[in-house]
Amino acid sequence: MLSIRDCLDYCDITDDEVALVAEHEGIPDAAAAQVVCGLVQTPEGVLLLTNFMLDLVERANECGDEEKAAKAKSVCARFMADHPLTH
């Protein structure tokens, strides 16, 4: 049986990326891991995940939470580097 860690490693995603999606969607990390693993397989899914993360950066900035915004921005930048959008 595959663990969540196996899925994350297979899909080349991090715990931090999953945590951002879980926060954005208001779902548990285990459910977010499954969502992310599925979405990261397509360009449209990568775009959607990128938008989720950028939305959290914007929300944190609007709330004045600079630390949270910086962390989300860093996670998003890594995700975008690991999963570049091809046009």
C-alpha positions as CSV (number, residue, x, y, z in Angstrom):
1,M,0.0,0.0,0.0
2,L,1.3,3.5,-0.9
3,S,1.7,6.1,1.8
4,I,1.0,9.8,1.4
5,R,4.8,10.3,1.3
6,D,5.1,7.8,-1.6
7,C,2.4,9.8,-3.5
8,L,4.1,13.1,-2.8
9,D,7.5,11.8,-3.9
10,Y,6.0,10.3,-7.1
11,C,4.3,13.6,-8.0
12,D,7.3,15.7,-7.0
13,I,5.4,17.9,-4.6
14,T,6.3,19.0,-1.1
15,D,4.5,19.0,2.2
16,D,4.5,22.8,2.2
17,E,2.7,22.8,-1.2
18,V,0.1,20.4,0.1
19,A,-0.3,22.5,3.2
20,L,-1.0,25.6,1.1
21,V,-3.6,23.8,-1.0
22,A,-5.2,22.3,2.1
23,E,-5.5,25.8,3.6
24,H,-6.8,27.3,0.4
25,E,-9.5,24.7,0.0
26,G,-10.2,24.2,3.7
27,I,-9.5,20.4,3.5
28,P,-7.3,18.0,5.5
29,D,-3.7,17.6,4.3
30,A,-4.3,14.0,3.3
31,A,-7.2,15.0,1.0
32,A,-5.1,17.9,-0.4
33,A,-2.3,15.6,-1.2
34,Q,-4.6,13.5,-3.4
35,V,-5.9,16.6,-5.1
36,V,-2.5,18.0,-5.7
37,C,-1.2,14.7,-7.1
38,G,-4.0,14.6,-9.6
39,L,-3.8,18.3,-10.6
40,V,-0.1,18.4,-11.1
41,Q,-0.4,15.9,-13.9
42,T,-1.8,18.5,-16.4
43,P,-0.8,22.0,-17.4
44,E,-4.3,23.2,-16.4
45,G,-3.9,21.6,-13.0
46,V,-0.5,23.2,-12.5
47,L,-2.0,26.6,-13.4
48,L,-4.8,26.1,-10.9
49,L,-2.4,25.0,-8.1
50,T,-0.2,28.1,-8.9
51,N,-3.3,30.3,-8.7
52,F,-4.3,28.8,-5.3
53,M,-0.9,29.5,-3.9
54,L,-0.7,33.1,-5.3
55,D,-4.2,33.7,-3.9
56,L,-2.9,32.8,-0.4
57,V,0.0,35.2,-0.9
58,E,-2.4,37.9,-1.7
59,R,-4.7,37.1,1.2
60,A,-1.8,37.1,3.7
61,N,-0.6,40.5,2.3
62,E,-4.1,41.9,2.7
63,C,-4.2,40.7,6.3
64,G,-0.8,42.3,6.9
65,D,0.7,38.9,7.7
66,E,4.1,39.5,6.1
67,E,5.6,36.3,7.5
68,K,2.9,34.1,6.1
69,A,2.9,35.9,2.8
70,A,6.7,35.4,2.5
71,K,6.5,31.7,3.2
72,A,3.6,31.2,0.8
73,K,5.5,33.2,-1.9
74,S,8.6,31.0,-1.3
75,V,6.6,27.8,-1.6
76,C,4.9,29.1,-4.7
77,A,8.2,30.1,-6.3
78,R,9.6,26.6,-5.7
79,F,6.5,25.0,-7.1
80,M,6.6,27.1,-10.2
81,A,10.3,26.3,-10.7
82,D,9.6,22.5,-10.3
83,H,6.5,22.6,-12.4
84,P,7.0,25.3,-15.1
85,L,4.0,26.2,-17.2
86,T,4.5,25.5,-20.9
87,H,2.5,27.6,-23.3
